[in-house]
């Protein structure tokens, strides 16, 4: 491969990763517009967002395995085509149901793209320091896209209709596809065994049911028969999948990888980091919008720092330090009020961005360092699945904690003269409550408006504080886990699984 093409190859893969991560958050800012123009209900709005993640997560392992067998470049190009076409279709939809269906197809495209990008990086950049830097850039690109999504979406909505949010994804997919077709070399597992069809079905059903149950649990109750039944069936499917993978001669996923502490602890660290981050973003965007009046700060650039330090200092130290930073960050944000100064918020975001960088990129690099290059698609899918599972759990759990406290505190603090209809509206969201307060003030009921505003503000910050403390506690527990289980140093040169006659590398001793 010509050295001059390597930056173009990496750039094309990063652009593909950027597109699907941007699609993860860009839709959120359009939700109020969808209510006005498509008359979408609250449940339909939730599924406009969640349908993408559900299909994305459910098909990751299957797509990663198929890309190893059929060819990673071909899978990436096909995924970009699916994403581009479904994005245009989404912009042409006229009902919430049609848009949800289009979002499902976008999730299919994302599942085809994401594992292929990381597995191609792992196969093209084989020297560890070079691969670490490439994965760091891959992580930075994903983080920047997630953070930029609401900003890009807001700009598009100011100048065009809601359809522009979906139409804008098509040229990005076309450009990424053209670059991939031109510069990215073909790559596949040369010794791919027969397809594990049972494993594909079981893994897809288990992940799909688990993510669906997590999404729906806050609406039906975590202890409801529907939720408990969903979790029990998902666990049963997962256990069946594991047993099948242990018995079959050509497994979809080598379960033995999880005996390697580096692989397991790194996967757990990624799950913890994205659990806390996604739940935090769910809350902090409301804080920025309703109490501070400005958009979220990007943290993606800090992801570059973590991988460079991991190569020099060892994964255990860096990932543990990153999770400690995240715990401190969430604990610090739990003290926020409507009067918190911008400089303090910037300092908080700097600490949080550094924590994500110190955790996510080196943990991802540790996962890919264990997986044989020929199986990089499956390894990438495991890494991506931990991100999505953690993020979905974070929104569901931290969002549920926030909603519970917000509702109970608001009920206790709302003035008694408020009508039942307005009280229900105020409970639906803090934005609705503040709008009611604003309208009351405009119609001459200044005292009532002030009381409603104070009640909503107090209830919101009670929920925000509790949600941030949950995120801080989970991050601190993750730091302890990483310190106990992650090996201190990377695998020795030549000890990768594919370079040791197919043998699984022994975990380095934890110290």
C-alpha positions in Angstrom: 0.0 0.0 0.0 1.5 3.4 -1.0 2.4 5.5 2.1 0.9 8.5 0.4 -2.6 6.9 0.4 -2.7 6.0 4.1 -4.0 9.4 5.3 -6.7 9.2 2.6 -7.6 5.7 3.7 -8.0 6.8 7.3 -9.9 9.9 6.3 -12.4 7.9 4.3 -13.0 5.5 7.2 -13.3 8.4 9.7 -15.8 10.2 7.4 -18.0 7.0 7.4 -17.8 6.7 11.2 -18.6 10.4 11.4 -21.8 10.0 9.4 -23.4 7.4 11.5 -22.5 9.0 14.8 -23.8 12.4 13.6 -27.1 10.6 12.7 -27.3 9.4 16.3 -27.9 12.8 17.8 -28.8 15.2 14.9 -32.5 14.1 15.0 -33.0 15.1 18.6 -33.3 18.8 17.9 -36.1 18.2 15.3 -38.5 16.5 17.7 -40.5 19.6 18.6 -40.9 20.3 14.9 -42.1 16.8 14.3 -44.8 17.3 16.9 -46.0 20.5 15.0 -45.7 19.2 11.4 -46.3 15.5 11.7 -48.4 15.5 14.8 -46.2 12.9 16.4 -47.1 11.6 19.9 -44.6 11.4 22.7 -44.2 7.6 22.2 -43.7 8.1 18.4 -41.0 10.7 19.1 -39.2 8.3 21.4 -39.2 5.7 18.6 -38.0 8.1 16.0 -34.9 8.3 18.1 -34.7 4.7 19.5 -35.6 2.8 16.3 -32.2 3.7 14.9 -30.3 2.4 18.0 -32.5 -0.7 18.3 -31.7 -2.0 14.8 -28.1 -0.8 15.0 -27.4 -2.7 18.2 -29.4 -5.8 17.2 -27.5 -6.4 14.0 -24.0 -5.4 15.0 -22.6 -8.9 15.6 -24.3 -10.3 12.5 -22.9 -7.5 10.3 -19.4 -7.7 11.8 -19.3 -11.4 11.2 -20.6 -11.1 7.6 -18.1 -8.4 6.8 -15.2 -10.6 8.0 -16.5 -13.4 5.6 -17.8 -11.4 2.6 -15.4 -8.5 2.6 -15.1 -5.5 4.8 -14.8 -2.9 2.0 -17.9 -4.3 0.3 -19.9 -4.3 3.5 -18.8 -0.7 4.2 -19.8 0.5 0.7 -23.2 -1.3 0.9 -23.9 0.2 4.4 -23.1 3.7 3.1 -25.5 3.1 0.2 -28.3 1.9 2.6 -27.7 4.9 4.9 -27.7 7.4 2.1 -30.9 6.1 0.4 -32.8 5.6 3.7 -31.8 9.2 4.8 -33.3 10.6 1.6 -36.4 8.5 2.1 -36.7 9.7 5.7 -36.8 13.3 4.5 -39.7 12.4 2.2 -41.9 10.8 4.8 -45.2 12.4 5.8 -46.3 10.4 8.8 -44.5 9.4 12.1 -44.9 5.7 11.3 -43.2 6.1 7.9 -40.3 8.1 9.5 -39.8 5.4 12.2 -39.6 2.8 9.5 -37.0 4.8 7.6 -35.0 5.2 10.9 -35.0 1.4 11.2 -33.4 1.1 7.8 -30.9 3.8 8.7 -30.0 1.7 11.8 -29.3 -1.3 9.4 -26.9 0.9 7.4 -25.2 2.0 10.6 -24.8 -1.6 11.7 -23.1 -2.5 8.3 -20.8 0.6 8.5 -19.5 0.8 12.0 -17.8 -2.6 12.6 -16.3 -2.4 9.1 -14.6 0.9 9.8 -12.9 -0.2 13.0 -12.0 -3.7 11.6 -10.4 -2.1 8.5 -8.3 0.2 10.7 -7.2 -2.8 12.7 -6.2 -4.7 9.6 -4.5 -1.8 7.7 -2.6 -0.3 10.7 -0.8 -3.3 12.1 2.0 -1.6 14.1 0.6 -1.0 17.6 1.5 2.7 18.1 0.2 3.5 14.6 -3.0 1.5 15.2 -3.5 3.2 18.5 -3.3 6.6 17.0 -5.7 5.6 14.2 -8.2 4.2 16.8 -7.8 7.4 18.8 -8.7 9.5 15.8 -11.7 7.1 15.1 -12.8 7.6 18.7 -12.3 11.4 18.5 -14.4 11.5 15.3 -17.2 9.5 16.8 -17.2 11.8 19.9 -17.1 15.0 17.8 -20.0 13.8 15.6 -22.2 13.0 18.7 -21.5 16.4 20.2 -21.9 18.3 16.9 -25.2 16.6 16.0 -27.5 19.0 17.9 -25.5 22.0 16.6 -25.6 20.9 13.0 -29.3 20.0 13.3 -30.2 23.3 14.9 -28.5 25.2 12.1 -30.3 23.2 9.5 -33.7 23.8 11.2 -33.1 27.5 11.3 -32.6 27.7 7.6 -34.6 24.8 6.1 -37.4 22.3 7.0 -37.0 19.3 9.2 -36.5 17.1 6.1 -33.1 18.8 5.6 -31.7 16.9 8.7 -32.2 13.7 6.8 -31.3 15.0 3.3 -28.0 16.3 4.6 -26.8 12.8 5.5 -27.0 11.7 1.8 -24.1 13.7 0.4 -21.9 12.8 3.4 -22.6 9.1 2.6 -21.9 9.6 -1.1 -18.6 11.3 -0.4 -17.5 8.7 2.1 -18.5 5.9 -0.4 -16.5 7.5 -3.2 -13.4 7.8 -1.1 -13.7 4.2 0.2 -14.2 2.9 -3.3 -11.1 4.8 -4.5 -8.5 4.3 -1.7 -9.5 1.6 0.8 -8.0 -1.9 0.0 -10.1 -5.0 0.1 -10.0 -7.0 3.3 -11.6 -10.2 4.6 -11.0 -13.3 6.6 -9.1 -15.7 4.2 -10.0 -18.7 6.3 -13.7 -17.9 7.0 -15.6 -21.0 8.2 -19.2 -21.8 7.4 -21.7 -19.2 8.5 -23.0 -19.7 12.0 -26.7 -19.1 11.2 -28.0 -20.2 14.6 -25.6 -17.8 16.3 -26.6 -15.0 14.0 -30.3 -15.5 14.8 -29.8 -16.0 18.6 -27.4 -13.0 18.9 -29.8 -10.7 16.9 -32.8 -11.8 18.9 -31.0 -11.5 22.3 -29.6 -8.0 21.6 -32.8 -6.8 20.0 -35.1 -7.9 22.8 -32.7 -6.6 25.5 -32.5 -3.1 23.9 -36.2 -3.0 23.3 -37.0 -4.0 26.9 -34.6 -1.3 28.2 -36.2 1.3 26.0 -39.7 0.4 27.0 -39.1 -0.2 30.7 -39.4 3.4 31.9 -42.8 3.6 30.2 -44.2 0.3 31.6 -42.3 0.2 34.9 -39.0 -1.6 35.6 -40.8 -4.1 37.8 -43.8 -4.7 35.5 -44.6 -8.2 34.3 -43.8 -7.0 30.7 -40.4 -5.6 31.6 -39.4 -8.6 33.8 -40.6 -11.0 31.2 -38.6 -9.2 28.5 -35.4 -9.3 30.6 -35.9 -12.9 31.5 -36.4 -13.9 27.8 -33.4 -11.8 26.7 -31.2 -13.5 29.3 -32.5 -16.9 28.3 -31.6 -16.2 24.6 -28.2 -14.9 25.6 -27.5 -18.0 27.6 -28.6 -20.2 24.7 -26.4 -18.2 22.4 -23.4 -18.7 24.7 -24.0 -22.5 25.0 -24.4 -22.8 21.2 -21.2 -20.8 20.6 -19.3 -23.2 22.9 -20.5 -26.3 21.1 -20.4 -25.3 17.4 -17.3 -25.9 15.3 -17.4 -22.4 13.7 -18.8 -19.9 16.2 -19.9 -16.4 15.4 -18.2 -15.1 18.5 -15.3 -16.8 20.3 -16.6 -16.9 23.9 -13.1 -17.7 25.0 -12.2 -14.0 24.3 -14.0 -13.1 27.5 -11.6 -15.2 29.6 -9.0 -12.7 28.6 -9.0 -10.0 31.3 -7.9 -7.3 28.8 -10.8 -8.0 26.5 -13.5 -8.3 29.3 -12.4 -5.4 31.5 -11.9 -3.1 28.5 -15.4 -4.0 27.2 -16.9 -3.3 30.6 -15.0 0.0 30.8 -16.5 1.2 27.5 -20.0 0.1 28.7 -19.6 2.1 31.9 -18.3 5.2 30.1 -21.1 5.3 27.6 -23.7 4.5 30.2 -22.8 7.6 32.2 -22.2 9.8 29.1 -25.5 9.0 27.4 -27.6 9.5 30.6 -25.7 12.7 31.3 -26.3 14.1 27.8 -30.0 13.3 28.1 -30.2 15.6 31.2 -27.6 18.3 30.4 -29.1 19.3 27.0 -32.2 20.3 28.9 -30.1 22.3 31.4 -28.2 24.1 28.5 -31.4 24.8 26.6 -33.8 25.8 29.4 -31.5 27.3 32.1 -28.4 28.5 30.3 -29.4 29.3 26.7 -26.5 27.8 24.9 -25.7 24.4 23.2 -23.5 21.6 24.4 -19.7 21.8 24.2 -17.8 19.3 22.1 -15.6 16.7 23.9 -14.5 14.6 21.0 -11.1 16.3 20.5 -10.0 15.0 24.0 -10.3 11.4 22.8 -6.9 11.7 21.1 -5.1 12.1 24.4 -6.0 8.8 25.9 -4.5 6.5 23.3 -1.2 8.2 23.2 -0.9 7.9 27.0 -2.0 4.3 26.9 0.8 3.3 24.6 3.3 4.8 27.0 1.8 4.3 30.4 -0.2 1.1 30.1 -3.9 0.6 29.7 -4.8 -0.1 33.3 -3.5 3.3 34.6 -5.0 5.3 31.8 -8.5 3.8 31.7 -8.7 3.8 35.5 -7.7 7.5 35.6 -10.2 8.3 32.9 -13.1 6.7 34.8 -12.0 8.6 38.0 -12.0 11.8 36.0 -15.5 11.0 34.8 -16.7 10.2 38.3 -15.3 13.6 39.4 -16.9 15.3 36.5 -20.4 14.0 37.1 -20.1 14.7 40.8 -19.0 18.3 40.0 -21.9 18.8 37.6 -24.3 17.6 40.3 -23.7 20.9 42.1 -24.8 23.0 39.1 -27.5 25.7 39.4 -29.1 28.1 37.0 -26.5 30.7 38.1 -23.4 28.5 37.4 -20.8 30.6 35.5 -19.8 29.7 32.0 -16.2 29.3 32.9 -17.1 26.7 35.5 -19.1 24.8 33.0 -16.2 24.9 30.5 -13.9 23.5 33.2 -16.4 20.7 33.9 -16.6 19.9 30.2 -12.8 19.8 29.9 -12.6 17.3 32.8 -15.4 15.2 31.3 -14.0 15.3 27.8 -10.6 14.3 29.1 -12.1 11.4 31.1 -13.9 10.1 28.0 -10.7 10.3 26.0 -8.7 8.5 28.7 -11.3 5.8 28.9 -12.9 5.1 25.5 -10.0 5.2 22.9 -7.5 3.1 24.9 -10.2 0.6 26.0 -11.2 0.2 22.3 -7.6 -0.2 21.3 -7.2 -2.9 24.1 -10.2 -4.8 22.7 -8.9 -4.8 19.2 -5.4 -5.7 20.3 -6.7 -9.1 21.6 -8.9 -10.0 18.7 -7.2 -11.8 15.7 -7.0 -9.5 12.7 -9.0 -12.0 10.6 -11.9 -11.7 13.1 -11.6 -7.9 13.5 -15.2 -7.4 12.3 -16.6 -9.4 15.2 -14.2 -7.7 17.6 -15.3 -4.3 16.4 -19.0 -5.3 16.7 -18.4 -6.3 20.3 -16.8 -2.9 21.0 -19.7 -1.1 19.3 -22.3 -3.3 21.0 -20.9 -2.3 24.4 -21.2 1.4 23.5 -24.8 1.0 22.4 -25.8 -1.2 25.3 -24.2 1.2 27.8 -25.7 4.3 26.2 -29.2 2.8 26.0 -29.0 1.7 29.6 -27.7 5.1 30.6 -30.6 7.0 29.1 -33.2 4.5 30.5 -31.8 4.2 34.0 -30.6 7.8 34.6 -33.6 9.2 32.7 -35.9 7.1 34.9 -34.2 8.3 38.1 -34.5 11.9 36.9 -38.1 11.6 35.9 -39.1 10.0 39.2 -37.5 12.8 41.3 -38.7 15.5 38.9 -42.3 14.3 39.1 -42.4 13.9 42.9 -40.7 17.2 43.7 -42.9 19.1 41.2 -46.1 17.6 42.6 -45.1 18.8 46.1 -44.0 22.3 45.0 -46.6 23.4 42.4 -49.1 26.0 43.6 -52.5 24.6 44.5 -54.6 26.8 42.2 -53.1 25.3 39.0 -55.6 23.4 36.8 -55.3 19.6 36.4 -54.5 20.0 32.7 -51.7 22.5 33.2 -50.3 20.4 36.1 -50.2 17.3 33.8 -48.5 19.4 31.1 -45.9 20.7 33.6 -45.1 17.1 34.6 -44.5 16.0 31.0 -41.2 18.0 30.8 -39.4 20.9 32.4 -39.6 22.8 29.2 -43.4 22.6 29.3 -43.4 23.7 32.9 -41.2 26.8 32.2 -43.5 27.7 29.2 -46.5 27.6 31.4 -44.7 29.9 33.9 -43.8 32.2 31.1 -47.4 32.4 29.8 -48.8 33.0 33.2 -46.4 36.0 33.7 -47.4 37.4 30.3 -51.1 37.3 31.1 -50.6 39.3 34.3 -50.3 36.4 36.8 -46.7 37.3 37.7 -46.7 35.7 41.2 -48.2 32.5 39.8 -45.7 32.4 37.0 -42.9 32.9 39.5 -44.1 30.1 41.7 -44.4 27.6 38.8 -40.9 28.6 37.5 -39.4 28.1 41.0 -41.2 24.7 41.4 -40.0 23.5 38.0 -36.5 24.7 38.5 -36.2 23.1 42.0 -37.6 19.8 40.6 -35.3 19.8 37.6 -32.2 20.3 39.6 -33.2 17.6 42.1 -33.5 15.2 39.2 -30.3 16.4 37.6 -28.4 16.1 40.9 -29.5 12.5 41.4 -28.9 11.5 37.8 -25.3 12.9 37.9 -24.6 11.2 41.2 -25.8 7.9 39.7 -23.4 8.5 36.7 -20.6 9.4 39.2 -21.2 6.2 41.2 -21.2 3.9 38.2 -18.0 5.6 36.8 -16.3 5.2 40.2 -17.3 1.5 40.3 -15.9 1.1 36.8 -12.6 2.7 37.8 -12.3 0.1 40.6 -13.2 -2.7 38.2 -10.6 -1.5 35.6 -7.9 -1.2 38.3 -8.6 -4.7 39.5 -9.0 -6.5 36.1 -7.2 -4.7 33.4 -3.6 -5.8 32.7 -1.1 -3.1 33.4 0.7 -3.3 30.0 -0.3 -4.0 26.4 0.2 -7.4 24.9 3.9 -8.2 24.1 5.0 -7.8 20.6 4.0 -10.8 18.6 1.5 -12.0 21.2 -1.7 -11.1 19.3 -4.0 -14.0 18.9 -3.4 -14.2 15.1 0.3 -14.2 15.6 0.4 -17.1 18.1 -0.7 -20.0 15.9 -4.3 -19.3 16.7 -3.9 -19.6 20.5 -5.6 -17.1 22.7 -3.1 -14.8 24.4 -2.8 -15.2 28.1 -3.9 -12.3 30.2 -1.1 -10.3 31.6 -1.1 -10.4 35.4 -3.0 -7.6 37.1 -1.0 -5.6 39.6 
